[in-house]
Amino acid sequence: MSFDPARQDTARAARWIDILARQFPDLVAELAPGGGRAGISAGRSRGAGGGAGAAPIRLHVSDALRDITDGVTELEEAVRDKLGLGRAPRADVPERLRRIAGLLDRVAGHPALARHVLDECRRMARRGGRTLGTPEAMVRVDGRCPWCDSVSLRALPAARTVLCVNPGCRCTDPGCACAGDPGHRHSWAESAWERLARESGADADVIAALVDAAEAAEEAVR
């Protein structure tokens, strides 16, 4: 059986959709502890005008819920538009996620769309996880940092980014904030891994494999 990247992407997207669907009720519950669904409308107004004694609105949760709600709506619209299905009926996030999942077999026939669905579902599920306090993995990468020559390269699978964790590392890249911000670390996005591999002695394919394996493990335990 030949390898089908688009079908693999939709299979992974299905797992992230399942994770996101399980997270969403927890995010709603986190919005205003003890406030139940009443916290949703207050969160949409960013906590304005709450009466005395009302549970405090957690704005970072409200922001995450709004991002995920908007993201799921836009993703379903993009999928239906690409598949020629017309505009979807209004629905809540769990229902929209079920509808997207039901279209994944057809999405697999459009590789660019399949990748977009995977990327967006993964992004939203990871934001949900961070909001709920789920820690993100960090993976050691072989090779030496091109800037400080230390064995301090680490990959963040959630962001598909490699960074140098040496607190003393400073680069000369004018687009990097590490020179002026001690808390910032020089990083390499996925598009720069080939260059990083050449300059650090690492292997770009190995970096990608490490990140993919860490991501698969994350999908399995969530």
Secondary structure as GFF3:
##gff-version 3
##sequence-region A 1 222
A	DSSP	alpha_helix	5	31	.	.	.	ID=ss1
A	DSSP	alpha_helix	38	44	.	.	.	ID=ss2
A	DSSP	alpha_helix	59	82	.	.	.	ID=ss3
A	DSSP	alpha_helix	93	102	.	.	.	ID=ss4
A	DSSP	alpha_helix	104	107	.	.	.	ID=ss5
A	DSSP	alpha_helix	111	131	.	.	.	ID=ss6
A	DSSP	beta_strand	139	140	.	.	.	ID=ss7
A	DSSP	beta_strand	153	156	.	.	.	ID=ss8
A	DSSP	beta_strand	161	164	.	.	.	ID=ss9
A	DSSP	beta_strand	187	189	.	.	.	ID=ss10
A	DSSP	three_ten_helix	190	192	.	.	.	ID=ss11
A	DSSP	alpha_helix	193	200	.	.	.	ID=ss12
A	DSSP	alpha_helix	204	221	.	.	.	ID=ss13
###
